[in-house]
Amino acid sequence: MHEISLVRNIFNTLEAEFSAEELQNLTAIDLKVGMLSNVEPVLMHNAFSAVTTAEEKFQEVKLNVKVIPIKIHCQPCDTHSVVENYKFACSSCGQPNNNVVEGTELLIHRVHFKEPELS
């Protein structure tokens, strides 16, 4: 299950970008996962739970996964189409098309932190 190594990489990235104090206030991570990214959202959630349980560091952090559909661009008609049922064809002219412009990403889209307490 490569999702566990992906979750660890996400935490490594966050630890490189934010201070330990900031990470103590981390509440949620939003990911964008393309349908062609070879990541299953359910498996990602399971891996996230396994890693946070084992390492205890981020147990209160929630994971939100947004699945990004596959989009292609047809040069002849200058049209973007959403691929349905893995049928890579332009929705306007019907021509086969493999010019993928969206749907391969695996991105940390946003991180959420607790609001600082005002005294």
MDTraj code that builds the backbone (N, CA, C; nanometers):
import mdtraj as md
import numpy as np

residues = "MET HIS GLU ILE SER LEU VAL ARG ASN ILE PHE ASN THR LEU GLU ALA GLU PHE SER ALA GLU GLU LEU GLN ASN LEU THR ALA ILE ASP LEU LYS VAL GLY MET LEU SER ASN VAL GLU PRO VAL LEU MET HIS ASN ALA PHE SER ALA VAL THR THR ALA GLU GLU LYS PHE GLN GLU VAL LYS LEU ASN VAL LYS VAL ILE PRO ILE LYS ILE HIS CYS GLN PRO CYS ASP THR HIS SER VAL VAL GLU ASN TYR LYS PHE ALA CYS SER SER CYS GLY GLN PRO ASN ASN ASN VAL VAL GLU GLY THR GLU LEU LEU ILE HIS ARG VAL HIS PHE LYS GLU PRO GLU LEU SER".split()
xyz = np.array([
    [0.0858, -0.1170, 0.0000],
    [0.0000, 0.0000, 0.0000],
    [0.0907, 0.1237, 0.0000],
    [0.1050, 0.1868, -0.1146],
    [0.1928, 0.3031, -0.1265],
    [0.1345, 0.4280, -0.0618],
    [0.0088, 0.4229, -0.0232],
    [-0.0534, 0.5385, 0.0404],
    [0.0141, 0.5745, 0.1724],
    [0.0654, 0.4748, 0.2452],
    [0.1340, 0.5038, 0.3719],
    [0.2572, 0.5890, 0.3463],
    [0.3354, 0.5549, 0.2449],
    [0.4529, 0.6376, 0.2146],
    [0.4110, 0.7751, 0.1654],
    [0.2996, 0.7853, 0.0961],
    [0.2494, 0.9167, 0.0529],
    [0.2109, 1.0020, 0.1735],
    [0.1443, 0.9426, 0.2704],
    [0.1054, 1.0168, 0.3916],
    [0.2300, 1.0629, 0.4660],
    [0.3272, 0.9765, 0.4778],
    [0.4520, 1.0167, 0.5446],
    [0.5202, 1.1301, 0.4691],
    [0.5181, 1.1244, 0.3361],
    [0.5754, 1.2333, 0.2560],
    [0.5001, 1.3644, 0.2762],
    [0.3691, 1.3563, 0.2910],
    [0.2893, 1.4768, 0.3171],
    [0.3332, 1.5388, 0.4492],
    [0.3465, 1.4570, 0.5534],
    [0.3895, 1.5091, 0.6830],
    [0.5325, 1.5621, 0.6770],
    [0.6201, 1.4948, 0.6038],
    [0.7573, 1.5447, 0.5877],
    [0.7581, 1.6808, 0.5197],
    [0.6736, 1.6977, 0.4188],
    [0.6630, 1.8255, 0.3494],
    [0.6143, 1.9344, 0.4441],
    [0.5118, 1.9037, 0.5219],
    [0.4591, 2.0019, 0.6170],
    [0.5626, 2.0369, 0.7241],
    [0.6363, 1.9370, 0.7704],
    [0.7396, 1.9635, 0.8719],
    [0.8530, 2.0486, 0.8157],
    [0.8782, 2.0386, 0.6863],
    [0.9816, 2.1210, 0.6234],
    [0.9340, 2.2650, 0.6024],
    [0.8038, 2.2841, 0.5891],
    [0.7490, 2.4161, 0.5579],
    [0.7035, 2.4955, 0.6803],
    [0.6650, 2.4267, 0.7874],
    [0.6089, 2.4934, 0.9039],
    [0.6902, 2.4614, 1.0287],
    [0.6843, 2.5519, 1.1242],
    [0.7548, 2.5303, 1.2505],
    [0.6798, 2.4275, 1.3350],
    [0.7487, 2.3746, 1.4361],
    [0.6863, 2.2787, 1.5277],
    [0.5675, 2.3418, 1.5995],
    [0.5797, 2.4709, 1.6337],
    [0.4695, 2.5405, 1.7010],
    [0.3479, 2.5523, 1.6086],
    [0.3729, 2.5834, 1.4831],
    [0.2614, 2.5929, 1.3876],
    [0.1953, 2.4569, 1.3686],
    [0.2753, 2.3519, 1.3593],
    [0.2200, 2.2186, 1.3371],
    [0.1395, 2.1683, 1.4562],
    [0.1666, 2.2209, 1.5756],
    [0.0852, 2.1840, 1.6912],
    [-0.0576, 2.2360, 1.6769],
    [-0.0769, 2.3373, 1.5947],
    [-0.2095, 2.3957, 1.5719],
    [-0.2748, 2.3473, 1.4426],
    [-0.2125, 2.2507, 1.3764],
    [-0.2674, 2.1956, 1.2530],
    [-0.3960, 2.1197, 1.2831],
    [-0.5020, 2.1498, 1.2079],
    [-0.6297, 2.0819, 1.2300],
    [-0.6740, 1.9959, 1.1129],
    [-0.6357, 2.0347, 0.9905],
    [-0.6819, 1.9587, 0.8741],
    [-0.5890, 1.9809, 0.7554],
    [-0.5877, 1.8807, 0.6680],
    [-0.5118, 1.8863, 0.5443],
    [-0.6084, 1.8562, 0.4306],
    [-0.6108, 1.9435, 0.3299],
    [-0.6931, 1.9218, 0.2109],
    [-0.6031, 1.8771, 0.0975],
    [-0.6353, 1.7625, 0.0400],
    [-0.5610, 1.7126, -0.0755],
    [-0.6479, 1.7190, -0.1999],
    [-0.5843, 1.7412, -0.3138],
    [-0.6488, 1.7243, -0.4439],
    [-0.5842, 1.6029, -0.5079],
    [-0.6676, 1.5052, -0.5408],
    [-0.6194, 1.3791, -0.5949],
    [-0.6858, 1.3551, -0.7298],
    [-0.6054, 1.3540, -0.8343],
    [-0.6579, 1.3285, -0.9682],
    [-0.6929, 1.1819, -0.9869],
    [-0.7903, 1.1571, -1.0713],
    [-0.8342, 1.0197, -1.0962],
    [-0.7240, 0.9346, -1.1590],
    [-0.6265, 0.9978, -1.2229],
    [-0.5155, 0.9241, -1.2827],
    [-0.3911, 0.9234, -1.1941],
    [-0.4033, 0.9652, -1.0696],
    [-0.2870, 0.9758, -0.9809],
    [-0.2484, 0.8431, -0.9168],
    [-0.3268, 0.7403, -0.9380],
    [-0.3008, 0.6087, -0.8800],
    [-0.3129, 0.6107, -0.7280],
    [-0.4042, 0.6941, -0.6774],
    [-0.4314, 0.7026, -0.5334],
    [-0.5811, 0.6816, -0.5118],
    [-0.6130, 0.5886, -0.4244],
    [-0.7517, 0.5638, -0.3882],
    [-0.7840, 0.6440, -0.2620],
    [-0.8840, 0.7322, -0.2668],
    [-0.9168, 0.8124, -0.1488],
    [-0.9434, 0.7306, -0.0226],
    [-1.0135, 0.6201, -0.0333],
    [-1.0429, 0.5373, 0.0846],
    [-0.9137, 0.4824, 0.1434],
    [-0.8244, 0.4355, 0.0572],
    [-0.6963, 0.3833, 0.1047],
    [-0.6104, 0.4944, 0.1636],
    [-0.6235, 0.6143, 0.1081],
    [-0.5482, 0.7279, 0.1613],
    [-0.5965, 0.7609, 0.3027],
    [-0.7281, 0.7596, 0.3230],
    [-0.7828, 0.7835, 0.4572],
    [-0.7370, 0.6752, 0.5549],
    [-0.7392, 0.5501, 0.5104],
    [-0.6944, 0.4407, 0.5972],
    [-0.5465, 0.4551, 0.6326],
    [-0.4646, 0.4891, 0.5342],
    [-0.3213, 0.5078, 0.5586],
    [-0.2986, 0.6257, 0.6525],
    [-0.3751, 0.7325, 0.6335],
    [-0.3643, 0.8505, 0.7193],
    [-0.3939, 0.8122, 0.8643],
    [-0.5003, 0.7363, 0.8847],
    [-0.5360, 0.6915, 1.0200],
    [-0.4260, 0.6040, 1.0787],
    [-0.3721, 0.5141, 0.9993],
    [-0.2668, 0.4247, 1.0477],
    [-0.1427, 0.5029, 1.0880],
    [-0.1016, 0.5979, 1.0058],
    [0.0189, 0.6757, 1.0349],
    [-0.0021, 0.7644, 1.1566],
    [-0.1144, 0.8332, 1.1634],
    [-0.1367, 0.9235, 1.2771],
    [-0.1558, 0.8466, 1.4072],
    [-0.2109, 0.7286, 1.4013],
    [-0.2258, 0.6462, 1.5210],
    [-0.0893, 0.5961, 1.5682],
    [-0.0069, 0.5519, 1.4762],
    [0.1241, 0.4967, 1.5113],
    [0.2200, 0.6044, 1.5605],
    [0.2144, 0.7213, 1.5000],
    [0.3106, 0.8252, 1.5344],
    [0.2593, 0.9242, 1.6385],
    [0.1311, 0.9233, 1.6653],
    [0.0662, 1.0052, 1.7678],
    [0.0818, 1.1561, 1.7503],
    [0.1687, 1.1981, 1.6613],
    [0.1974, 1.3407, 1.6481],
    [0.0789, 1.4207, 1.5931],
    [0.0099, 1.3649, 1.4970],
    [-0.0963, 1.4390, 1.4287],
    [-0.2319, 1.3712, 1.4457],
    [-0.2577, 1.3139, 1.5629],
    [-0.3808, 1.2366, 1.5830],
    [-0.5081, 1.3181, 1.5682],
    [-0.5033, 1.4466, 1.5969],
    [-0.6228, 1.5304, 1.5907],
    [-0.6456, 1.5909, 1.4518],
    [-0.5545, 1.5682, 1.3610],
    [-0.5629, 1.6270, 1.2270],
    [-0.6580, 1.5454, 1.1405],
    [-0.7403, 1.6158, 1.0650],
    [-0.8347, 1.5523, 0.9723],
    [-0.7789, 1.5597, 0.8308],
    [-0.8129, 1.4608, 0.7513],
    [-0.7735, 1.4583, 0.6107],
    [-0.8970, 1.4732, 0.5242],
    [-0.8927, 1.5680, 0.4317],
    [-0.9999, 1.5884, 0.3349],
    [-0.9422, 1.5627, 0.1965],
    [-1.0080, 1.4764, 0.1205],
    [-0.9600, 1.4416, -0.0126],
    [-1.0648, 1.4807, -0.1155],
    [-1.0237, 1.5648, -0.2094],
    [-1.1109, 1.6031, -0.3203],
    [-1.0593, 1.5334, -0.4457],
    [-1.1453, 1.4557, -0.5088],
    [-1.1073, 1.3840, -0.6303],
    [-1.1283, 1.4767, -0.7502],
    [-1.0235, 1.4882, -0.8309],
    [-1.0261, 1.5741, -0.9493],
    [-1.0514, 1.4869, -1.0721],
    [-1.1539, 1.5184, -1.1505],
    [-1.1819, 1.4380, -1.2697],
    [-1.0731, 1.4549, -1.3763],
    [-1.0740, 1.3650, -1.4697],
    [-0.9796, 1.3721, -1.5816],
    [-1.0366, 1.4685, -1.6845],
    [-0.9553, 1.5669, -1.7246],
    [-0.9948, 1.6598, -1.8306],
    [-0.8930, 1.6516, -1.9428],
    [-0.9443, 1.6580, -2.0641],
    [-0.8591, 1.6582, -2.1820],
    [-0.8846, 1.7853, -2.2619],
    [-0.7870, 1.8210, -2.3440],
    [-0.8021, 1.9376, -2.4313],
    [-0.7885, 1.8918, -2.5760],
    [-0.8884, 1.9255, -2.6555],
    [-0.8880, 1.8930, -2.7979],
    [-0.8348, 2.0143, -2.8740],
    [-0.7189, 1.9995, -2.9354],
    [-0.6578, 2.1102, -3.0102],
    [-0.7442, 2.1545, -3.1294],
    [-0.7926, 2.0609, -3.2132],
    [-0.8706, 2.1047, -3.3308],
    [-0.9937, 2.1881, -3.2972],
    [-1.0678, 2.1500, -3.1903],
    [-1.1874, 2.2292, -3.1548],
    [-1.1640, 2.3265, -3.0422],
    [-1.0441, 2.3265, -2.9846],
    [-1.0109, 2.4117, -2.8713],
    [-1.1141, 2.3955, -2.7593],
    [-1.1400, 2.2677, -2.7249],
    [-1.2421, 2.2331, -2.6264],
    [-1.1802, 2.1518, -2.5125],
    [-1.2238, 2.1809, -2.3913],
    [-1.1898, 2.0974, -2.2768],
    [-1.3078, 2.0040, -2.2507],
    [-1.2781, 1.8770, -2.2253],
    [-1.3813, 1.7776, -2.1979],
    [-1.3457, 1.7000, -2.0731],
    [-1.4468, 1.6621, -1.9971],
    [-1.4281, 1.5740, -1.8823],
    [-1.4410, 1.4306, -1.9340],
    [-1.3448, 1.3480, -1.8986],
    [-1.3446, 1.2082, -1.9420],
    [-1.4422, 1.1302, -1.8544],
    [-1.5350, 1.0627, -1.9166],
    [-1.6325, 0.9801, -1.8463],
    [-1.6031, 0.8340, -1.8768],
    [-1.6027, 0.7506, -1.7735],
    [-1.5794, 0.6065, -1.7884],
    [-1.4512, 0.5754, -1.8653],
    [-1.3509, 0.6594, -1.8474],
    [-1.2198, 0.6426, -1.9105],
    [-1.2272, 0.6374, -2.0629],
    [-1.3274, 0.7039, -2.1200],
    [-1.3382, 0.7171, -2.2658],
    [-1.2712, 0.8493, -2.3036],
    [-1.1501, 0.8402, -2.3551],
    [-1.0704, 0.9573, -2.3887],
    [-1.1064, 1.0053, -2.5286],
    [-1.2137, 1.0828, -2.5352],
    [-1.2599, 1.1378, -2.6629],
    [-1.3177, 1.2768, -2.6374],
    [-1.3015, 1.3635, -2.7343],
    [-1.3533, 1.4998, -2.7252],
    [-1.5056, 1.4969, -2.7193],
    [-1.5620, 1.5738, -2.6273],
    [-1.7084, 1.5772, -2.6150],
    [-1.7733, 1.6559, -2.7276],
    [-1.6957, 1.7400, -2.7975],
    [-1.7520, 1.8192, -2.9076],
    [-1.7450, 1.7459, -3.0410],
    [-1.6244, 1.7006, -3.0792],
    [-1.6083, 1.6401, -3.2121],
    [-1.6011, 1.4883, -3.2080],
    [-1.5842, 1.4300, -3.0886],
    [-1.5823, 1.2847, -3.0752],
    [-1.4497, 1.2185, -3.1091],
    [-1.3497, 1.2969, -3.1456],
    [-1.2200, 1.2396, -3.1824],
    [-1.1486, 1.1846, -3.0589],
    [-1.0804, 1.0709, -3.0738],
    [-0.9987, 1.0203, -2.9623],
    [-0.8947, 1.1246, -2.9234],
    [-0.8666, 1.1311, -2.7932],
    [-0.7775, 1.2355, -2.7454],
    [-0.7102, 1.1903, -2.6171],
    [-0.5798, 1.2071, -2.6091],
    [-0.5090, 1.1722, -2.4862],
    [-0.4306, 1.2912, -2.4303],
    [-0.4719, 1.4125, -2.4673],
    [-0.4070, 1.5341, -2.4190],
    [-0.4653, 1.5720, -2.2818],
    [-0.4179, 1.5028, -2.1785],
    [-0.4692, 1.5214, -2.0425],
    [-0.4158, 1.6528, -1.9859],
    [-0.5069, 1.7381, -1.9390],
    [-0.4682, 1.8661, -1.8792],
    [-0.5001, 1.8726, -1.7304],
    [-0.5763, 1.7777, -1.6816],
    [-0.6104, 1.7732, -1.5390],
    [-0.6495, 1.6313, -1.5027],
    [-0.6155, 1.5918, -1.3799],
    [-0.6555, 1.4603, -1.3328],
    [-0.5395, 1.3711, -1.2929],
    [-0.4166, 1.4233, -1.3043],
    [-0.2995, 1.3446, -1.2645],
    [-0.2394, 1.3942, -1.1330],
    [-0.2934, 1.5017, -1.0780],
    [-0.2313, 1.5664, -0.9629],
    [-0.2518, 1.4913, -0.8324],
    [-0.1557, 1.5133, -0.7445],
    [-0.1654, 1.4753, -0.6041],
    [-0.1033, 1.5918, -0.5299],
    [-0.1891, 1.6823, -0.4811],
    [-0.1430, 1.8089, -0.4257],
    [-0.1944, 1.8317, -0.2839],
    [-0.1071, 1.8893, -0.2022],
    [-0.1535, 1.9437, -0.0751],
    [-0.2149, 2.0784, -0.1130],
    [-0.3458, 2.0836, -0.1143],
    [-0.4156, 2.2026, -0.1612],
    [-0.4208, 2.3109, -0.0535],
    [-0.4438, 2.2675, 0.0696],
    [-0.4601, 2.3650, 0.1778],
    [-0.4344, 2.2971, 0.3115],
    [-0.3831, 2.3723, 0.4055],
    [-0.3696, 2.3242, 0.5434],
    [-0.4457, 2.4200, 0.6335],
    [-0.5075, 2.3652, 0.7355],
    [-0.5897, 2.4442, 0.8277],
    [-0.5250, 2.4417, 0.9656],
    [-0.5279, 2.5564, 1.0316],
    [-0.4727, 2.5691, 1.1656],
    [-0.5779, 2.6260, 1.2582],
    [-0.5644, 2.5961, 1.3879],
    [-0.6506, 2.6563, 1.4895],
    [-0.6263, 2.8063, 1.4878],
    [-0.7320, 2.8781, 1.5131],
    [-0.7191, 3.0231, 1.5251],
    [-0.6443, 3.0557, 1.6537],
    [-0.5538, 3.1518, 1.6485],
    [-0.4831, 3.1873, 1.7728],
    [-0.5802, 3.2451, 1.8746],
    [-0.5566, 3.2087, 1.9996],
    [-0.6440, 3.2593, 2.1067],
    [-0.6036, 3.4015, 2.1418],
    [-0.7025, 3.4874, 2.1467],
    [-0.6774, 3.6263, 2.1836],
    [-0.6939, 3.6423, 2.3341],
    [-0.6043, 3.7151, 2.3958],
    [-0.6176, 3.7337, 2.5400],
    [-0.6671, 3.8707, 2.5753],
])
top = md.Topology()
chain = top.add_chain()
for i, resn in enumerate(residues, 1):
    res = top.add_residue(resn, chain, resSeq=i)
    for name in ("N", "CA", "C"):
        top.add_atom(name, md.element.get_by_symbol(name[0]), res)
traj = md.Trajectory(xyz[None], top)
